[in-house]
Amino acid sequence: MNINVNASDDITVISPDDDIRVKTIIQLRKVFEGLQDEGCKKIAIDLERVNFIDSSGIGILLNFARIQREVEGCLCLYNYSDEIKELLDIVDLGDFIPVYKSFDEVKQALTG
């Protein structure tokens, strides 16, 4: 998995290019820990290229969100497919992690 990291305003965007599952969460964890070390408070994960999230992926996302809340930050998800949205709804992930359709919505929520 390749993971691009970009900053827009004061929001850091993580863009994985593969599914979030047991085989790929170590890479995602390393990126997240690096952002934590840098003091990034607002992190958005772009799910455009993610077609599937397994239970370990859901677990790591919940853990990231918890850690961000502990440092008074935020982790959110956006740009998801219909299949990912269905999964997020089934596990009620949106109750713990804000989910948005677009980066514009993320910016409005986190800066407005």
Wavefront OBJ file of the C-alpha trace (Angstrom):
o trace
v 0.000 0.000 0.000
v 1.148 3.503 -0.787
v -0.101 6.279 1.446
v 0.097 9.887 0.351
v 0.111 12.569 3.022
v -0.695 16.171 2.156
v -1.623 19.256 4.124
v -4.372 21.663 3.154
v -4.699 24.631 5.463
v -4.347 23.054 8.907
v -5.862 19.696 7.891
v -3.590 16.747 7.137
v -4.979 14.373 4.511
v -4.000 10.705 4.450
v -4.787 9.011 1.115
v -4.271 5.224 1.134
v -4.303 3.579 -2.288
v -5.559 0.198 -1.116
v -7.985 -1.452 1.275
v -7.619 -0.975 5.022
v -7.141 -4.471 6.367
v -4.837 -6.604 8.442
v -2.135 -6.656 5.717
v -2.013 -2.879 5.388
v -2.742 -1.426 8.827
v 0.915 -1.481 9.894
v 1.749 1.047 7.176
v -1.250 3.169 8.103
v -0.277 3.036 11.786
v 3.269 4.240 10.983
v 1.895 7.202 9.033
v -0.527 8.071 11.825
v 2.161 7.808 14.512
v 4.422 10.082 12.467
v 1.635 12.665 12.231
v 1.070 12.381 15.974
v 4.762 13.045 16.573
v 4.457 16.143 14.371
v 1.506 17.353 16.449
v -1.119 17.172 13.705
v -4.514 17.856 15.286
v -6.856 17.619 12.287
v -6.510 14.487 10.195
v -8.798 13.430 7.345
v -8.571 10.065 5.609
v -9.500 10.111 1.914
v -11.198 6.790 1.139
v -11.382 7.285 -2.639
v -9.187 4.250 -3.404
v -10.375 2.109 -0.495
v -12.854 -0.571 -1.527
v -12.895 -2.599 1.683
v -12.207 -2.183 5.391
v -11.952 -5.336 7.514
v -12.435 -5.591 11.278
v -8.780 -4.834 11.999
v -9.071 -1.736 9.815
v -12.165 -0.595 11.686
v -10.318 -1.194 14.946
v -7.322 0.901 13.928
v -9.551 3.749 12.720
v -11.402 3.753 16.043
v -8.084 3.733 17.898
v -6.787 6.668 15.808
v -9.990 8.602 16.527
v -9.655 7.942 20.269
v -6.046 9.099 20.289
v -6.944 12.259 18.382
v -9.712 13.078 20.855
v -7.263 12.617 23.742
v -5.054 15.366 22.281
v -8.097 17.517 21.467
v -7.779 16.764 17.782
v -10.046 15.173 15.214
v -9.931 12.268 12.799
v -12.527 12.085 10.052
v -13.205 10.103 6.891
v -14.384 11.315 3.504
v -14.737 10.514 -0.198
v -16.112 7.001 0.291
v -17.755 4.588 -2.119
v -21.304 3.306 -1.682
v -19.896 -0.016 -0.425
v -17.729 1.683 2.200
v -20.639 3.888 3.276
v -22.789 0.789 3.740
v -20.082 -0.802 5.892
v -19.664 2.377 7.952
v -23.427 2.440 8.511
v -23.604 -1.239 9.483
v -20.951 -0.853 12.188
v -22.166 2.633 13.196
v -18.651 3.981 12.714
v -20.107 7.415 12.002
v -21.152 7.562 15.665
v -17.458 7.659 16.624
v -15.692 9.115 13.597
v -17.134 11.998 11.570
v -17.803 10.948 7.972
v -18.126 13.440 5.100
v -18.776 13.140 1.381
v -16.121 15.605 0.223
v -13.059 17.491 1.371
v -15.064 20.718 1.145
v -17.382 19.325 3.828
v -14.357 18.353 5.924
v -12.927 21.860 5.653
v -16.241 23.444 6.557
v -16.656 21.182 9.591
v -13.106 21.498 10.884
v -12.418 25.158 10.148
v -15.865 26.736 10.134
l 1 2 3 4 5 6 7 8 9 10 11 12 13 14 15 16 17 18 19 20 21 22 23 24 25 26 27 28 29 30 31 32 33 34 35 36 37 38 39 40 41 42 43 44 45 46 47 48 49 50 51 52 53 54 55 56 57 58 59 60 61 62 63 64 65 66 67 68 69 70 71 72 73 74 75 76 77 78 79 80 81 82 83 84 85 86 87 88 89 90 91 92 93 94 95 96 97 98 99 100 101 102 103 104 105 106 107 108 109 110 111 112
